[in-house]
Amino acid sequence: MKVHDSADGVQDVAKDHATSAGEARHDAAEARWLAAFLRGPIRTRWSRLPPQVGDRAPGVELPDATGRVRRLDEWSSVGPVHLMFLRHFGCSCLSERWDRLRDELEGIDAAGATTIAVSQAEPQRTAEVAARRGYPFPILCDPERVTYEAFGLVEGTPAQVLHDFPWRPNDRATADKLIGSRAGTESAVVDDPWQLPGEFVIAKGGQIALALRYQYCEDFPPQTVLLGAIAAAKVGVGASQD
C-alpha cells in the first residue's frame, strides 16, 4: 500500500510539473502577443525581393514538434511539398483554414505532394496543439520566425489582420479584454498577432512552383490552385530559366 501511495505521489508531482511547465510556456507566448499587439506591426515591407516562382526555396532547418531538427529537403528531395506557414495558434483564421484543409489533404496527397507546416510556437506547445486538434502533418517550429521572413512573409497591417476592428497602439484595456475573453480556449492569444501566413508549393529538387503570400488572414487558396501548382511542379512548369 505504501509503495502504491508513493508511486501515485510521484505521478502527481510529475503531472503538476508538466502542468506548470505548460502554463509557463503559454504565459511566455501570451506575453509576446501582448507586447506585439500594443506596439503594432513593424515588418510590413520587404527589405529585399522575396523568393519567387522558379527560385530555389530558402533552406529550412528547424525542430519539429518532437524537438528533432528537420530539413525541408528531406521531403522536397523525394517529391513536391505543400509548405504552409501558419498564423498563431489562437487565431480564428487558422481554425477556418484547418476546417477547409481537413477535407483537402486527401486530394493533395493523391496529387503527390506532402504537406508540411511551420508554426510560431516552440516544439512542446506545438505538440500539444497538434495533438488536441488532430493535425496529421509534420509541423516545424520557428518561434523567431526566421523562415517566415526568409520566404518573404511580412506582418500585416491592422486592416489586413483585424479588418475594421478599431485598433490603437498601446491600448492596454482592449488587449486585456481580448486576453481575458479568450483565456483557456483554443482561441487563447499567443505569439505574434500580426504575422501573415503563406502557402508554397516546392517542386522536387527545391524550386518554388507556387508562392502564395496571404494579403489578409482569410486569404485561403482554393484547392484547385494548390493542385494545379503541384501538377506544374511535377513537369517543371515555372522552373527558373537561369
ChimeraX commands (.cxc) that place a marker at each C-alpha (Angstrom):
marker #1 position 0.00,0.00,0.00 radius 0.5
marker #1 position 2.80,2.37,0.87 radius 0.5
marker #1 position 4.55,1.58,-2.39 radius 0.5
marker #1 position 1.33,2.26,-4.29 radius 0.5
marker #1 position 0.82,5.55,-2.47 radius 0.5
marker #1 position 4.42,6.54,-3.17 radius 0.5
marker #1 position 4.05,5.79,-6.89 radius 0.5
marker #1 position 0.85,7.82,-7.01 radius 0.5
marker #1 position 2.65,10.68,-5.31 radius 0.5
marker #1 position 5.48,10.62,-7.84 radius 0.5
marker #1 position 2.96,10.60,-10.69 radius 0.5
marker #1 position 1.09,13.53,-9.15 radius 0.5
marker #1 position 4.32,15.53,-8.80 radius 0.5
marker #1 position 5.27,14.77,-12.41 radius 0.5
marker #1 position 1.80,15.80,-13.60 radius 0.5
marker #1 position 1.95,19.02,-11.59 radius 0.5
marker #1 position 5.41,19.78,-13.01 radius 0.5
marker #1 position 4.21,19.18,-16.58 radius 0.5
marker #1 position 1.17,21.39,-15.98 radius 0.5
marker #1 position 3.36,24.13,-14.51 radius 0.5
marker #1 position 5.80,23.95,-17.44 radius 0.5
marker #1 position 2.93,24.09,-19.93 radius 0.5
marker #1 position 1.44,27.10,-18.18 radius 0.5
marker #1 position 4.82,28.83,-18.20 radius 0.5
marker #1 position 5.15,28.27,-21.96 radius 0.5
marker #1 position 1.67,29.65,-22.53 radius 0.5
marker #1 position 2.33,32.66,-20.31 radius 0.5
marker #1 position 5.50,33.47,-22.25 radius 0.5
marker #1 position 3.64,33.16,-25.57 radius 0.5
marker #1 position 0.84,35.38,-24.26 radius 0.5
marker #1 position 3.39,37.98,-23.15 radius 0.5
marker #1 position 4.85,38.02,-26.68 radius 0.5
marker #1 position 1.36,38.53,-28.09 radius 0.5
marker #1 position 0.67,41.39,-25.68 radius 0.5
marker #1 position 3.90,43.24,-26.47 radius 0.5
marker #1 position 3.33,42.90,-30.22 radius 0.5
marker #1 position -0.36,43.85,-30.01 radius 0.5
marker #1 position 0.43,47.02,-28.07 radius 0.5
marker #1 position 3.26,48.17,-30.37 radius 0.5
marker #1 position 1.60,47.24,-33.65 radius 0.5
marker #1 position 3.16,45.68,-36.76 radius 0.5
marker #1 position 6.74,46.59,-37.65 radius 0.5
marker #1 position 7.89,44.43,-40.56 radius 0.5
marker #1 position 5.19,45.29,-43.12 radius 0.5
marker #1 position 7.51,45.81,-46.11 radius 0.5
marker #1 position 10.08,43.65,-47.85 radius 0.5
marker #1 position 13.65,44.73,-47.28 radius 0.5
marker #1 position 14.61,42.77,-50.40 radius 0.5
marker #1 position 12.80,40.98,-53.21 radius 0.5
marker #1 position 11.29,37.79,-51.77 radius 0.5
marker #1 position 11.73,34.35,-53.35 radius 0.5
marker #1 position 9.60,33.95,-56.46 radius 0.5
marker #1 position 8.32,31.14,-58.63 radius 0.5
marker #1 position 11.29,29.44,-60.26 radius 0.5
marker #1 position 13.68,30.40,-57.47 radius 0.5
marker #1 position 15.19,27.80,-55.20 radius 0.5
marker #1 position 13.38,27.74,-51.87 radius 0.5
marker #1 position 15.32,29.09,-48.90 radius 0.5
marker #1 position 16.91,26.42,-46.75 radius 0.5
marker #1 position 14.74,25.34,-43.85 radius 0.5
marker #1 position 16.30,23.63,-40.85 radius 0.5
marker #1 position 14.03,23.68,-37.80 radius 0.5
marker #1 position 12.98,21.40,-34.95 radius 0.5
marker #1 position 9.73,19.53,-35.36 radius 0.5
marker #1 position 7.17,19.02,-32.59 radius 0.5
marker #1 position 9.37,16.30,-31.04 radius 0.5
marker #1 position 12.40,18.59,-30.96 radius 0.5
marker #1 position 14.18,16.71,-33.75 radius 0.5
marker #1 position 15.85,19.05,-36.24 radius 0.5
marker #1 position 14.48,18.53,-39.73 radius 0.5
marker #1 position 15.33,19.94,-43.15 radius 0.5
marker #1 position 12.87,20.82,-45.90 radius 0.5
marker #1 position 14.90,18.86,-48.43 radius 0.5
marker #1 position 14.12,15.65,-46.53 radius 0.5
marker #1 position 10.75,15.90,-48.25 radius 0.5
marker #1 position 11.48,18.00,-51.36 radius 0.5
marker #1 position 14.22,15.60,-52.44 radius 0.5
marker #1 position 11.51,12.94,-52.78 radius 0.5
marker #1 position 8.65,14.90,-54.37 radius 0.5
marker #1 position 6.59,18.11,-54.27 radius 0.5
marker #1 position 5.91,19.74,-50.93 radius 0.5
marker #1 position 2.92,21.83,-49.91 radius 0.5
marker #1 position 4.55,24.14,-47.36 radius 0.5
marker #1 position 2.26,26.10,-45.04 radius 0.5
marker #1 position 3.28,28.95,-42.76 radius 0.5
marker #1 position 0.67,29.21,-40.02 radius 0.5
marker #1 position -0.94,32.06,-38.16 radius 0.5
marker #1 position -0.59,31.95,-34.39 radius 0.5
marker #1 position -2.39,29.04,-32.75 radius 0.5
marker #1 position -5.10,31.25,-31.20 radius 0.5
marker #1 position -6.20,32.80,-34.49 radius 0.5
marker #1 position -9.72,32.01,-35.72 radius 0.5
marker #1 position -8.39,32.25,-39.28 radius 0.5
marker #1 position -6.12,29.26,-38.63 radius 0.5
marker #1 position -9.14,27.35,-37.32 radius 0.5
marker #1 position -11.03,28.21,-40.52 radius 0.5
marker #1 position -8.08,27.14,-42.66 radius 0.5
marker #1 position -7.89,23.80,-40.86 radius 0.5
marker #1 position -11.64,23.27,-41.34 radius 0.5
marker #1 position -11.09,23.52,-45.10 radius 0.5
marker #1 position -7.73,21.81,-45.28 radius 0.5
marker #1 position -9.01,18.76,-43.39 radius 0.5
marker #1 position -11.14,17.91,-46.43 radius 0.5
marker #1 position -8.43,18.84,-48.93 radius 0.5
marker #1 position -5.47,16.86,-47.61 radius 0.5
marker #1 position -6.51,13.61,-49.27 radius 0.5
marker #1 position -6.56,15.30,-52.68 radius 0.5
marker #1 position -3.21,17.00,-52.08 radius 0.5
marker #1 position -1.69,13.67,-51.05 radius 0.5
marker #1 position -3.23,11.92,-54.07 radius 0.5
marker #1 position -1.67,14.60,-56.32 radius 0.5
marker #1 position 1.72,13.52,-54.99 radius 0.5
marker #1 position 2.59,16.30,-52.54 radius 0.5
marker #1 position 3.49,16.15,-48.86 radius 0.5
marker #1 position 2.02,18.84,-46.61 radius 0.5
marker #1 position 4.44,20.37,-44.09 radius 0.5
marker #1 position 3.59,23.27,-41.77 radius 0.5
marker #1 position 5.67,25.86,-39.93 radius 0.5
marker #1 position 4.40,27.33,-36.66 radius 0.5
marker #1 position 5.42,30.25,-34.46 radius 0.5
marker #1 position 5.44,28.05,-31.36 radius 0.5
marker #1 position 8.21,26.06,-29.71 radius 0.5
marker #1 position 8.14,22.23,-30.02 radius 0.5
marker #1 position 6.36,21.40,-26.75 radius 0.5
marker #1 position 3.48,23.79,-27.34 radius 0.5
marker #1 position 3.25,22.77,-31.00 radius 0.5
marker #1 position 2.99,19.11,-29.99 radius 0.5
marker #1 position 0.22,19.87,-27.50 radius 0.5
marker #1 position -1.83,21.87,-30.01 radius 0.5
marker #1 position -1.30,19.37,-32.84 radius 0.5
marker #1 position -2.46,16.51,-30.62 radius 0.5
marker #1 position -5.58,18.36,-29.47 radius 0.5
marker #1 position -6.59,19.43,-32.98 radius 0.5
marker #1 position -5.54,16.32,-34.83 radius 0.5
marker #1 position -3.12,17.93,-37.26 radius 0.5
marker #1 position -1.81,14.94,-39.25 radius 0.5
marker #1 position 1.14,16.64,-40.95 radius 0.5
marker #1 position 4.65,17.38,-39.65 radius 0.5
marker #1 position 4.99,20.82,-38.07 radius 0.5
marker #1 position 8.32,22.61,-37.88 radius 0.5
marker #1 position 8.81,25.18,-35.13 radius 0.5
marker #1 position 10.06,28.71,-35.76 radius 0.5
marker #1 position 9.45,30.93,-32.70 radius 0.5
marker #1 position 11.86,33.54,-34.06 radius 0.5
marker #1 position 10.01,33.49,-37.43 radius 0.5
marker #1 position 13.31,33.39,-39.31 radius 0.5
marker #1 position 11.92,31.20,-42.08 radius 0.5
marker #1 position 8.76,33.30,-42.30 radius 0.5
marker #1 position 10.98,36.24,-43.17 radius 0.5
marker #1 position 13.18,34.16,-45.49 radius 0.5
marker #1 position 10.10,33.24,-47.53 radius 0.5
marker #1 position 9.01,36.88,-47.74 radius 0.5
marker #1 position 6.12,36.72,-45.27 radius 0.5
marker #1 position 5.60,40.08,-43.60 radius 0.5
marker #1 position 3.47,41.30,-40.73 radius 0.5
marker #1 position 0.04,42.54,-41.71 radius 0.5
marker #1 position -1.37,45.98,-41.07 radius 0.5
marker #1 position -4.33,46.27,-38.65 radius 0.5
marker #1 position -6.68,46.36,-41.66 radius 0.5
marker #1 position -5.21,43.13,-43.05 radius 0.5
marker #1 position -5.36,41.31,-39.72 radius 0.5
marker #1 position -8.19,42.93,-37.74 radius 0.5
marker #1 position -10.17,44.42,-40.63 radius 0.5
marker #1 position -12.44,47.15,-39.23 radius 0.5
marker #1 position -11.63,46.47,-35.58 radius 0.5
marker #1 position -10.69,49.85,-34.02 radius 0.5
marker #1 position -7.10,49.03,-33.04 radius 0.5
marker #1 position -4.92,51.72,-31.44 radius 0.5
marker #1 position -1.31,51.42,-30.24 radius 0.5
marker #1 position -0.77,50.91,-26.52 radius 0.5
marker #1 position -4.46,50.18,-25.90 radius 0.5
marker #1 position -3.93,48.04,-22.82 radius 0.5
marker #1 position -7.63,47.94,-21.86 radius 0.5
marker #1 position -8.59,46.32,-25.18 radius 0.5
marker #1 position -5.62,43.95,-25.01 radius 0.5
marker #1 position -6.57,42.80,-21.51 radius 0.5
marker #1 position -10.18,42.31,-22.60 radius 0.5
marker #1 position -9.09,40.11,-25.50 radius 0.5
marker #1 position -6.77,38.10,-23.29 radius 0.5
marker #1 position -9.45,37.57,-20.66 radius 0.5
marker #1 position -12.26,36.68,-23.07 radius 0.5
marker #1 position -10.17,34.03,-24.84 radius 0.5
marker #1 position -8.19,32.60,-21.91 radius 0.5
marker #1 position -8.42,28.83,-21.54 radius 0.5
marker #1 position -9.86,28.31,-25.02 radius 0.5
marker #1 position -8.43,27.24,-28.38 radius 0.5
marker #1 position -8.51,30.96,-29.25 radius 0.5
marker #1 position -6.20,31.99,-26.41 radius 0.5
marker #1 position -3.90,34.75,-27.69 radius 0.5
marker #1 position -0.27,33.76,-28.22 radius 0.5
marker #1 position 2.82,34.72,-30.23 radius 0.5
marker #1 position 2.75,37.42,-32.92 radius 0.5
marker #1 position -0.75,38.69,-33.78 radius 0.5
marker #1 position 0.43,40.47,-36.93 radius 0.5
marker #1 position 2.36,37.73,-38.75 radius 0.5
marker #1 position 0.68,36.89,-42.06 radius 0.5
marker #1 position 0.63,33.28,-43.24 radius 0.5
marker #1 position 1.51,31.84,-46.61 radius 0.5
marker #1 position 1.45,28.66,-48.65 radius 0.5
marker #1 position 4.04,27.45,-51.12 radius 0.5
marker #1 position 4.44,24.50,-53.43 radius 0.5
marker #1 position 8.04,23.35,-53.67 radius 0.5
marker #1 position 8.98,21.07,-56.56 radius 0.5
marker #1 position 11.18,18.03,-56.19 radius 0.5
marker #1 position 14.69,19.44,-56.11 radius 0.5
marker #1 position 13.72,22.60,-54.25 radius 0.5
marker #1 position 12.34,25.10,-56.78 radius 0.5
marker #1 position 9.30,27.16,-55.89 radius 0.5
marker #1 position 6.27,26.34,-58.05 radius 0.5
marker #1 position 3.76,28.47,-56.13 radius 0.5
marker #1 position 4.35,31.41,-53.78 radius 0.5
marker #1 position 1.10,32.49,-52.16 radius 0.5
marker #1 position 1.61,35.15,-49.50 radius 0.5
marker #1 position -1.68,35.94,-47.82 radius 0.5
marker #1 position -2.83,39.54,-48.23 radius 0.5
marker #1 position -5.17,39.18,-45.26 radius 0.5
marker #1 position -5.82,36.48,-42.68 radius 0.5
marker #1 position -8.55,34.60,-44.55 radius 0.5
marker #1 position -6.83,34.70,-47.95 radius 0.5
marker #1 position -7.03,30.90,-48.29 radius 0.5
marker #1 position -6.05,29.38,-51.65 radius 0.5
marker #1 position -8.65,27.21,-53.41 radius 0.5
marker #1 position -7.61,23.59,-53.51 radius 0.5
marker #1 position -7.56,23.80,-57.32 radius 0.5
marker #1 position -4.74,26.36,-57.15 radius 0.5
marker #1 position -2.66,24.03,-55.00 radius 0.5
marker #1 position -3.40,21.01,-57.20 radius 0.5
marker #1 position -2.52,22.98,-60.33 radius 0.5
marker #1 position 0.78,24.07,-58.81 radius 0.5
marker #1 position 1.59,20.52,-57.73 radius 0.5
marker #1 position 0.90,19.24,-61.24 radius 0.5
marker #1 position 3.08,22.00,-62.71 radius 0.5
marker #1 position 5.85,21.23,-60.23 radius 0.5
marker #1 position 5.91,17.60,-61.36 radius 0.5
marker #1 position 6.52,18.56,-65.01 radius 0.5
marker #1 position 8.81,21.51,-64.36 radius 0.5
marker #1 position 6.48,24.35,-65.34 radius 0.5
marker #1 position 7.61,27.59,-63.73 radius 0.5
marker #1 position 11.18,26.46,-63.28 radius 0.5
marker #1 position 13.84,29.14,-63.46 radius 0.5
marker #1 position 15.38,29.67,-66.86 radius 0.5
marker #1 position 18.67,30.94,-65.40 radius 0.5
marker link #1:1,2 radius 0.2
marker link #1:2,3 radius 0.2
marker link #1:3,4 radius 0.2
marker link #1:4,5 radius 0.2
marker link #1:5,6 radius 0.2
marker link #1:6,7 radius 0.2
marker link #1:7,8 radius 0.2
marker link #1:8,9 radius 0.2
marker link #1:9,10 radius 0.2
marker link #1:10,11 radius 0.2
marker link #1:11,12 radius 0.2
marker link #1:12,13 radius 0.2
marker link #1:13,14 radius 0.2
marker link #1:14,15 radius 0.2
marker link #1:15,16 radius 0.2
marker link #1:16,17 radius 0.2
marker link #1:17,18 radius 0.2
marker link #1:18,19 radius 0.2
marker link #1:19,20 radius 0.2
marker link #1:20,21 radius 0.2
marker link #1:21,22 radius 0.2
marker link #1:22,23 radius 0.2
marker link #1:23,24 radius 0.2
marker link #1:24,25 radius 0.2
marker link #1:25,26 radius 0.2
marker link #1:26,27 radius 0.2
marker link #1:27,28 radius 0.2
marker link #1:28,29 radius 0.2
marker link #1:29,30 radius 0.2
marker link #1:30,31 radius 0.2
marker link #1:31,32 radius 0.2
marker link #1:32,33 radius 0.2
marker link #1:33,34 radius 0.2
marker link #1:34,35 radius 0.2
marker link #1:35,36 radius 0.2
marker link #1:36,37 radius 0.2
marker link #1:37,38 radius 0.2
marker link #1:38,39 radius 0.2
marker link #1:39,40 radius 0.2
marker link #1:40,41 radius 0.2
marker link #1:41,42 radius 0.2
marker link #1:42,43 radius 0.2
marker link #1:43,44 radius 0.2
marker link #1:44,45 radius 0.2
marker link #1:45,46 radius 0.2
marker link #1:46,47 radius 0.2
marker link #1:47,48 radius 0.2
marker link #1:48,49 radius 0.2
marker link #1:49,50 radius 0.2
marker link #1:50,51 radius 0.2
marker link #1:51,52 radius 0.2
marker link #1:52,53 radius 0.2
marker link #1:53,54 radius 0.2
marker link #1:54,55 radius 0.2
marker link #1:55,56 radius 0.2
marker link #1:56,57 radius 0.2
marker link #1:57,58 radius 0.2
marker link #1:58,59 radius 0.2
marker link #1:59,60 radius 0.2
marker link #1:60,61 radius 0.2
marker link #1:61,62 radius 0.2
marker link #1:62,63 radius 0.2
marker link #1:63,64 radius 0.2
marker link #1:64,65 radius 0.2
marker link #1:65,66 radius 0.2
marker link #1:66,67 radius 0.2
marker link #1:67,68 radius 0.2
marker link #1:68,69 radius 0.2
marker link #1:69,70 radius 0.2
marker link #1:70,71 radius 0.2
marker link #1:71,72 radius 0.2
marker link #1:72,73 radius 0.2
marker link #1:73,74 radius 0.2
marker link #1:74,75 radius 0.2
marker link #1:75,76 radius 0.2
marker link #1:76,77 radius 0.2
marker link #1:77,78 radius 0.2
marker link #1:78,79 radius 0.2
marker link #1:79,80 radius 0.2
marker link #1:80,81 radius 0.2
marker link #1:81,82 radius 0.2
marker link #1:82,83 radius 0.2
marker link #1:83,84 radius 0.2
marker link #1:84,85 radius 0.2
marker link #1:85,86 radius 0.2
marker link #1:86,87 radius 0.2
marker link #1:87,88 radius 0.2
marker link #1:88,89 radius 0.2
marker link #1:89,90 radius 0.2
marker link #1:90,91 radius 0.2
marker link #1:91,92 radius 0.2
marker link #1:92,93 radius 0.2
marker link #1:93,94 radius 0.2
marker link #1:94,95 radius 0.2
marker link #1:95,96 radius 0.2
marker link #1:96,97 radius 0.2
marker link #1:97,98 radius 0.2
marker link #1:98,99 radius 0.2
marker link #1:99,100 radius 0.2
marker link #1:100,101 radius 0.2
marker link #1:101,102 radius 0.2
marker link #1:102,103 radius 0.2
marker link #1:103,104 radius 0.2
marker link #1:104,105 radius 0.2
marker link #1:105,106 radius 0.2
marker link #1:106,107 radius 0.2
marker link #1:107,108 radius 0.2
marker link #1:108,109 radius 0.2
marker link #1:109,110 radius 0.2
marker link #1:110,111 radius 0.2
marker link #1:111,112 radius 0.2
marker link #1:112,113 radius 0.2
marker link #1:113,114 radius 0.2
marker link #1:114,115 radius 0.2
marker link #1:115,116 radius 0.2
marker link #1:116,117 radius 0.2
marker link #1:117,118 radius 0.2
marker link #1:118,119 radius 0.2
marker link #1:119,120 radius 0.2
marker link #1:120,121 radius 0.2
marker link #1:121,122 radius 0.2
marker link #1:122,123 radius 0.2
marker link #1:123,124 radius 0.2
marker link #1:124,125 radius 0.2
marker link #1:125,126 radius 0.2
marker link #1:126,127 radius 0.2
marker link #1:127,128 radius 0.2
marker link #1:128,129 radius 0.2
marker link #1:129,130 radius 0.2
marker link #1:130,131 radius 0.2
marker link #1:131,132 radius 0.2
marker link #1:132,133 radius 0.2
marker link #1:133,134 radius 0.2
marker link #1:134,135 radius 0.2
marker link #1:135,136 radius 0.2
marker link #1:136,137 radius 0.2
marker link #1:137,138 radius 0.2
marker link #1:138,139 radius 0.2
marker link #1:139,140 radius 0.2
marker link #1:140,141 radius 0.2
marker link #1:141,142 radius 0.2
marker link #1:142,143 radius 0.2
marker link #1:143,144 radius 0.2
marker link #1:144,145 radius 0.2
marker link #1:145,146 radius 0.2
marker link #1:146,147 radius 0.2
marker link #1:147,148 radius 0.2
marker link #1:148,149 radius 0.2
marker link #1:149,150 radius 0.2
marker link #1:150,151 radius 0.2
marker link #1:151,152 radius 0.2
marker link #1:152,153 radius 0.2
marker link #1:153,154 radius 0.2
marker link #1:154,155 radius 0.2
marker link #1:155,156 radius 0.2
marker link #1:156,157 radius 0.2
marker link #1:157,158 radius 0.2
marker link #1:158,159 radius 0.2
marker link #1:159,160 radius 0.2
marker link #1:160,161 radius 0.2
marker link #1:161,162 radius 0.2
marker link #1:162,163 radius 0.2
marker link #1:163,164 radius 0.2
marker link #1:164,165 radius 0.2
marker link #1:165,166 radius 0.2
marker link #1:166,167 radius 0.2
marker link #1:167,168 radius 0.2
marker link #1:168,169 radius 0.2
marker link #1:169,170 radius 0.2
marker link #1:170,171 radius 0.2
marker link #1:171,172 radius 0.2
marker link #1:172,173 radius 0.2
marker link #1:173,174 radius 0.2
marker link #1:174,175 radius 0.2
marker link #1:175,176 radius 0.2
marker link #1:176,177 radius 0.2
marker link #1:177,178 radius 0.2
marker link #1:178,179 radius 0.2
marker link #1:179,180 radius 0.2
marker link #1:180,181 radius 0.2
marker link #1:181,182 radius 0.2
marker link #1:182,183 radius 0.2
marker link #1:183,184 radius 0.2
marker link #1:184,185 radius 0.2
marker link #1:185,186 radius 0.2
marker link #1:186,187 radius 0.2
marker link #1:187,188 radius 0.2
marker link #1:188,189 radius 0.2
marker link #1:189,190 radius 0.2
marker link #1:190,191 radius 0.2
marker link #1:191,192 radius 0.2
marker link #1:192,193 radius 0.2
marker link #1:193,194 radius 0.2
marker link #1:194,195 radius 0.2
marker link #1:195,196 radius 0.2
marker link #1:196,197 radius 0.2
marker link #1:197,198 radius 0.2
marker link #1:198,199 radius 0.2
marker link #1:199,200 radius 0.2
marker link #1:200,201 radius 0.2
marker link #1:201,202 radius 0.2
marker link #1:202,203 radius 0.2
marker link #1:203,204 radius 0.2
marker link #1:204,205 radius 0.2
marker link #1:205,206 radius 0.2
marker link #1:206,207 radius 0.2
marker link #1:207,208 radius 0.2
marker link #1:208,209 radius 0.2
marker link #1:209,210 radius 0.2
marker link #1:210,211 radius 0.2
marker link #1:211,212 radius 0.2
marker link #1:212,213 radius 0.2
marker link #1:213,214 radius 0.2
marker link #1:214,215 radius 0.2
marker link #1:215,216 radius 0.2
marker link #1:216,217 radius 0.2
marker link #1:217,218 radius 0.2
marker link #1:218,219 radius 0.2
marker link #1:219,220 radius 0.2
marker link #1:220,221 radius 0.2
marker link #1:221,222 radius 0.2
marker link #1:222,223 radius 0.2
marker link #1:223,224 radius 0.2
marker link #1:224,225 radius 0.2
marker link #1:225,226 radius 0.2
marker link #1:226,227 radius 0.2
marker link #1:227,228 radius 0.2
marker link #1:228,229 radius 0.2
marker link #1:229,230 radius 0.2
marker link #1:230,231 radius 0.2
marker link #1:231,232 radius 0.2
marker link #1:232,233 radius 0.2
marker link #1:233,234 radius 0.2
marker link #1:234,235 radius 0.2
marker link #1:235,236 radius 0.2
marker link #1:236,237 radius 0.2
marker link #1:237,238 radius 0.2
marker link #1:238,239 radius 0.2
marker link #1:239,240 radius 0.2
marker link #1:240,241 radius 0.2
marker link #1:241,242 radius 0.2
view
